[in-house]
Amino acid sequence: MNKKVILNGLGILILILMLIWAVVGTYSPQMQKRVEATKSVFNDIEFMPGSSLEKIETSNKTNSVLVVGDFNVDAGYGQIKKYYIEELKNENWIFDNEYEQVGHGTNNYKELDFHKGKYILNINYFEDFSNYGCNYAISIKWKR
């Protein structure tokens, strides 16, 4: 048999095996339990009073889960920051970092980063929230 045919066949077999691994890993019972656990961690947060949850999205890959909620509240960044730093500390989240993303036109935002165990929590405050439909978002990510 021709070496080129064998190599092409092996390449296709490897690709098929990788696709099967990705699908099985993404939809396995263990991963679905992890998705539910991450949603539960998100729902356990005491959201800022007066906040309205506009939408929530969940996605997962073979080694991570992401839950994102978009919120509107009649408060500025300073109030949101103060509330969540205090509240999340009470819920045993560890504050890691604060930074500001500027220079992308109307897509400027400020971010607060926290972690607890295998979970990472980010709060993004949008300076011009007309582009986003909300003025802040909370995301929680679990990563293997």
Stockholm file with secondary structure:
# STOCKHOLM 1.0

chainA/1-144         MNKKVILNGLGILILILMLIWAVVGTYSPQMQKRVEATKSVFNDIEFMPGSSLEKIETSNKTNSVLVVGDFNVDAGYGQIKKYYIEELKNENWIFDNEYEQVGHGTNNYKELDFHKGKYILNINYFEDFSNYGCNYAISIKWKR
#=GR chainA/1-144 SS CCHHHHHHHHHHHHHHHHHHHHHHHHHSHHHHHHHHHHHHHHHTSCCCTTCEEEEEEEEECSSEEEEEEEEECSCCHHHHHHHHHHHHHHTTCEEEEEEEECSSTTCCEEEEEEEETTEEEEEEEETTGGGTTSSEEEEEEEEC
#=GC SS_cons         CCHHHHHHHHHHHHHHHHHHHHHHHHHSHHHHHHHHHHHHHHHTSCCCTTCEEEEEEEEECSSEEEEEEEEECSCCHHHHHHHHHHHHHHTTCEEEEEEEECSSTTCCEEEEEEEETTEEEEEEEETTGGGTTSSEEEEEEEEC
//
